[in-house]
Amino acid sequence: MGARFVRGMVTLAGLVLAWALLVRLADLPHYILPGPERVALRLVDDWALLARHAGFTAAEIVLGLGLGTLCGGLAALALTASSAARRWLLPLLLASQAIPVFAIAPLLVLWLGYGMASKVAMATLIIFFPVTASFYDGLRRTDPGWLDLARTMGATPWTMLRHVRMPAALPALGSGLRMAAAVAPIGAVVGEWVGASAGLGYLMLHATARVQTDLTFAALFILALLAVGLWLLVDLIVRRALPWLPDSVMNKEETK
């Protein structure tokens, strides 16, 4: 763990150094690409402003992740348990992914208003499909031998779903949750761009309009920290909840 943290810090330092060299050697004006020192100064000077807007965005992301996971899990269970749901619901799920996110956001703002509800709904819609697809894939790929054994023991379809299919599908659900955590900020920020009164997306939009590029970069930095922190938290929860799963990549990294 310590070695991976050191490597991450070295990589981050290298990126910041390359950024600073690019700004200096290309002689770029600060309103086009501010240097890292200007962004760091803005982070310190406007920390209260950034923290306030980050709180709104974090709440939208967490609520969207929770609702998207709940709805996606229920949809996957319905697709597994009912052939009628597979005939009618699955095509709708696939067709919904062909609609661009930016096309839905204005409608959600129109229906739900400029408050938090429309941003939570946006994040929920983005998270819903990865969770549904991964969990459903895990449910339908249960080892046939386990299902045959359950049938010989007189298990009902509901019992097999609860005690055989769902535990076997938990690793796939974990993968879907990791993916959902990575894309969750997209829905919240897109909703804030379309119409909001608070949030990091709202702050970035107005900072860019006022040519405060360093403030835009500071908000992006906070948003990246939120996304990485959320992914790490979800990954930790999944690994703690499924301790029996082997992780050869992580084990190999820890031995280095």
Secondary structure, 3 states (H helix, E strand, C coil): CHHHHHHHHHHHHHHHHHHHHHHHHHCCCCCCCCCHHHHHHHHHHCHHHHHHHHHHHHHHHHHHHHHHHHHHHHHHHHHHHCHHHHHHHHHHHHHHCCCCHHHHHHHHHHHHCCCHHHHHHHHHHHHHHHHHHHHHHHHHCCCHHHHHHHHHCCCCHHHHHHHHHHHHHHHHHHHHHHHHHHHHHHHHHHHHHHCCCCCHHHHHHHHHHCCCHHHHHHHHHHHHHHHHHHHHHHHHHHHHHCCCCCCHHHHHHHCC
